[in-house]
């Protein structure tokens, strides 16, 4: 199958970072200073989010995973330096271990005012930090086909990304509590299957026509065909603690898309599973991370989550070298060996019984690169 081209599987990576007061270790409003200073250096690759203690960054369109790595590393370094110059810290975790959302300011912007006005406390309490990975698509028709099939693998990759075990000073018992917070929003979670891109577009048009939404960006599913770009956007993951984890996850999403494309090119298809079944695995991934079991719906049996992730790595293996992402994908083994961000946060807490020490760890890991 050497004739298959994987060139159109470009990457875009968006991350949300927390802004931290180095004295109190609480979240702190940066009064958009990080954004205004950042825009002088990296222009529109940094922007404000709904809460003033959040900074969002996004890479350029990257031709391959190596470009994505350089871009993410540069963004993290730039934001960290600017924050430091302002006397602030930054960190990456799905939730802050102990800050309370009630004390955090909302960004003064008409879009956020509208969302808060409509969603009220669900919006004001949505103080969470995610990772979004865009994978370029040949056509929107191919994008909906790949999105339909890729839904099955969302819990597997989400389990690897789990990085939010605490909420407002409490041990939640979840490896990822971030999605529990986000579930209060409408139009979240695993999407349904769509028979065609026309069927998806008609769904959007109906929601706009009936004033459910005013634009397609208010569809906040874990995976969506992007309303404006030729991409499939993966939105399920907690923001990873370090650069290597972000890049490994981005590479895995890209490889899943490329493998499903290869199957389609060979007139093959991946089995479609109902959203309600995939949701069972999503819940397990959020609760237990990589240390639980998920359901193999083909075998109709529970299987160790790590085994399923290894099976996923085997599934995509034949496209990884075509994509040039072997090193990035190999890092998944390191993540399985040493635990997710949530596992490492919990380890620090269990050793110190101090949530400030957890925040210190999150901050220390932000620019950490494994040799």
C-alpha positions, 0 to 999 in steps of 0.5 A: 500500500505504498501508494497511500499518501499520509501528507494531509494528516497535518497537526494542530495542538491547543493547550490550556495552562493554569496561572499560579500565584507562587506565594499561595499556589492558588490560581491567579488572574493574570489580568490578560498580561500574559496574553498581551505580552505573548501576542507581541512575540507569538501573535495569535498563538496565545489567547484569553480563555473564559477564566482569567487564570487560564491561558490558551495556546495553539500551534501553527498547522504542523506538517508532522509530529516533529514540527508539532513538538518544536511548536509546543515546546516553544509555546510552553517556553515563551508562556513560562518566561512571560509568566515568570517576568510577571512574577507568576507561574504556569502549570498544566493539569486538568484541574487545579488541586485546591483553588475554588472557582468562585474566587476566579474572575471571568474574562470580560468578553462578549462571547464569554458573557453570553455563555455565562448568561446562558449556562450560569453556574455550569459555565462559571464553575468550568475551571478546567484545562484541556488538550485539543488535537486537530488532525488534517483531513483530505475532505469533510466527507472523509473527516466524518467517516474517520470521526465515526470510527475514531470514537471507539478509541477515545477512552483509550487515549483519554485514560493515558491523559488523565491528569486531574485527580483533585477538585477544590482541595478534595481527593475526588477518587477519579483519575480525571475529574475534569470531564465530570466538571465539563459534563454539566455543559450541553452537547458534551461527551462522546458524539453520535454516529453520523451517516454522512457529512450532510447529515452532520451539517443538517444537525448543525443547521437545525440547532442554529435554526431553533436557537439551541446554538448560534454557531457550531463552535458551541458543540463541545463533544469529545470529538468533532468534525471542525465547523470551519477547518478540514480537521477532526478535532479530538477534545477528550483529553486533560492537558498533559503535564509535560511536552512529551506526553502532549506530543505522544497523545497528538501522535496517537490521534494522528496515527488512529486517523491514518490507520482508519484512512488506510483501512478505508483505502483498502475498502475495509472498515472498523466496526461502529459501536454505539455511543452508549457502549463507548461511554462505559469505557469513557467512565472507566477511563476517567475513574481508573485511568490506565490502572483499571479495565475497559470493555473489549466489545468484540470479545464482550469481556473486560480487559486490562486497560494497559493491554487495550492500549498496547493493542491500540499501539499494535493496531496503528503500528503499520502507519507510524513510520509513514507519519514519521512519529515512531519516537513520539508513539514510543513515549506511550510505553514510558507513560504506561511504565511510570503512570499518568499525570494523575498517578504522579500527582497522587504519588506526590500527595501520598508522600507529602499530604500537602496539596501545595507540594502537588502544585509545585510538582505540576509547575516543575514538570511544565518544561520537563523533557525526558532525556 
